[in-house]
Amino acid sequence: MEMKEVVYKIAEELNEIRPTNIGILDAEGHFIASNFSESSHNLISRIVKQYSSIPINNYIKQDLPNSNYFLYMYKIAPDVFIVCITETQENLVLRKFGQITREYGSVLLQSLQPTPKKPRKIPEDERIIAITFSKAGDLGPAAVSWMPKSLTDQDIFEIAAKSLLILGAGFDRSLDLHEASSVLPFSQGIGMVYVFSIPDSRARGKSHDAAITVLLQSEYRKALLERLELFEKGARMVAEKIQKRVQPDSVIEKFYEYVSNSLNQKVEAFTSPQAQKVIPTDFELKKAMVKEVKRIQVEHPKSLDLDFSRRRKR
């Protein structure tokens, strides 16, 4: 199915929630299709880029001043987002988003042409001391990949050693793929350590002990505990990718960004068993949303015809 056909089918589905505007964007904030006015594109792109790391089936909702309308940003697939304006009840909107994700998410993803990724510098988060992937080798524990890159050799070694030596003894060696997690105090801060094994037929015991460590400043202990389940799930996903021989540097970089973004979100964003709402905490972004959203109300077109011409060439 061609991408244009998929997008039109999504627009037809969205008609059931009576939207005034629809936009479909990638994670870089590039419009794939839209009937939003040009003046609103910068704001919408900024919202998508700011919250592009939210999980699939999560959303942002912003009320439009002096009206019953709301702006929604919803992640329907990896790197694919719907942005729309509607006055339909929230539960009906989310039900429709979920249906679209199930029916068209994977198809839409396959239709997108891959974008060559440019090297980029990951901004450091002062709250995060380190995110590390460590592995036990013949010469003892060693860090394989870490963020930020400014960590000293001594810091890296201490994190790797404590992560593996303390938890490693707790493994059930009768299991082929053992795993464990715990919150531990470090000399540098407070950490969550997720220990797992990497199968290797050449290794003693047929596997290597390994660990994913999330180390925060001590004053963020409460934030770590509130998000512990979230970070454990994230670490488990990182471990699964590493077990499948995915390049660890890129995985750790993405996990670092994920943890950083998670610390920016209120805890309520992680507690709903259904589609989860991400609450914007950036004050300037919220001010911009309110300001630009007023303009969208005035300028929104009467037709739902989608414009594909604004999509950037890849």
JOKAKA-V723477 format. One record per pair of residues at least 24 apart in sequence whose C-alpha atoms are under 8 Angstrom apart, sorted by the first residue. I is the first residue (numbers start at 0). J is the second residue. If there is no record, write none. Layout:
i=I j=J
i=I j=J
//
This chain:
i=0 j=106
i=0 j=110
i=1 j=110
i=2 j=107
i=2 j=110
i=2 j=111
i=5 j=103
i=5 j=106
i=5 j=107
i=6 j=32
i=6 j=107
i=7 j=305
i=9 j=99
i=9 j=103
i=12 j=95
i=12 j=99
i=13 j=95
i=16 j=85
i=16 j=87
i=16 j=91
i=16 j=92
i=16 j=95
i=17 j=85
i=17 j=86
i=17 j=87
i=18 j=83
i=18 j=84
i=18 j=85
i=18 j=86
i=19 j=83
i=19 j=84
i=19 j=85
i=19 j=299
i=19 j=300
i=19 j=301
i=19 j=303
i=20 j=83
i=20 j=84
i=20 j=85
i=20 j=299
i=20 j=300
i=20 j=303
i=21 j=81
i=21 j=82
i=21 j=83
i=21 j=84
i=21 j=303
i=21 j=305
i=22 j=81
i=22 j=82
i=22 j=83
i=23 j=79
i=23 j=80
i=23 j=81
i=23 j=82
i=24 j=79
i=24 j=80
i=24 j=81
i=24 j=82
i=25 j=78
i=25 j=79
i=25 j=80
i=26 j=51
i=26 j=78
i=26 j=79
i=26 j=80
i=27 j=51
i=29 j=310
i=29 j=311
i=30 j=309
i=30 j=310
i=30 j=311
i=31 j=307
i=31 j=309
i=31 j=310
i=31 j=311
i=32 j=305
i=32 j=306
i=32 j=307
i=32 j=308
i=32 j=309
i=32 j=310
i=33 j=305
i=33 j=306
i=33 j=307
i=34 j=299
i=34 j=300
i=34 j=302
i=34 j=303
i=34 j=304
i=34 j=305
i=34 j=306
i=35 j=295
i=35 j=299
i=35 j=300
i=36 j=295
i=36 j=298
i=36 j=299
i=36 j=300
i=38 j=295
i=39 j=291
i=39 j=292
i=39 j=294
i=39 j=295
i=42 j=287
i=42 j=288
i=42 j=291
i=43 j=82
i=46 j=284
i=47 j=72
i=47 j=80
i=50 j=260
i=51 j=78
i=52 j=256
i=52 j=257
i=52 j=260
i=53 j=257
i=53 j=277
i=56 j=97
i=56 j=100
i=56 j=274
i=56 j=275
i=57 j=274
i=57 j=275
i=57 j=276
i=57 j=277
i=58 j=274
i=58 j=275
i=58 j=276
i=58 j=277
i=59 j=276
i=59 j=277
i=59 j=278
i=59 j=279
i=60 j=276
i=60 j=277
i=60 j=278
i=61 j=288
i=63 j=289
i=63 j=292
i=63 j=293
i=63 j=296
i=64 j=289
i=64 j=292
i=64 j=293
i=75 j=99
i=75 j=100
i=75 j=104
i=76 j=100
i=76 j=104
i=76 j=105
i=76 j=107
i=76 j=108
i=77 j=108
i=78 j=108
i=79 j=107
i=79 j=108
i=93 j=274
i=112 j=313
i=114 j=313
i=121 j=252
i=121 j=256
i=123 j=147
i=124 j=259
i=126 j=215
i=126 j=216
i=126 j=219
i=127 j=213
i=127 j=214
i=127 j=215
i=127 j=216
i=127 j=259
i=128 j=187
i=128 j=188
i=128 j=214
i=128 j=215
i=128 j=216
i=129 j=212
i=129 j=213
i=129 j=214
i=129 j=215
i=130 j=211
i=130 j=212
i=130 j=213
i=130 j=214
i=130 j=251
i=130 j=254
i=130 j=255
i=131 j=155
i=131 j=158
i=131 j=159
i=131 j=210
i=131 j=211
i=131 j=212
i=131 j=213
i=131 j=251
i=132 j=159
i=132 j=209
i=132 j=210
i=132 j=211
i=132 j=212
i=132 j=247
i=132 j=251
i=133 j=159
i=133 j=162
i=133 j=163
i=133 j=209
i=133 j=210
i=133 j=211
i=134 j=159
i=134 j=163
i=134 j=207
i=134 j=208
i=134 j=209
i=134 j=210
i=135 j=163
i=135 j=207
i=135 j=208
i=135 j=209
i=136 j=207
i=140 j=164
i=143 j=247
i=144 j=247
i=144 j=248
i=144 j=251
i=145 j=248
i=145 j=251
i=145 j=252
i=146 j=251
i=146 j=252
i=146 j=255
i=158 j=185
i=158 j=212
i=159 j=210
i=162 j=192
i=162 j=194
i=162 j=210
i=162 j=212
i=163 j=194
i=163 j=208
i=163 j=209
i=163 j=210
i=166 j=194
i=167 j=194
i=167 j=208
i=180 j=231
i=187 j=216
i=187 j=217
i=188 j=214
i=188 j=215
i=188 j=216
i=188 j=217
i=189 j=214
i=189 j=215
i=189 j=216
i=189 j=217
i=189 j=219
i=189 j=220
i=190 j=214
i=190 j=215
i=190 j=223
i=191 j=223
i=191 j=227
i=193 j=231
i=193 j=234
i=193 j=235
i=195 j=238
i=197 j=241
i=197 j=242
i=198 j=242
i=211 j=237
i=211 j=238
i=222 j=262
i=225 j=266
i=226 j=266
i=226 j=269
i=229 j=269
i=230 j=258
//
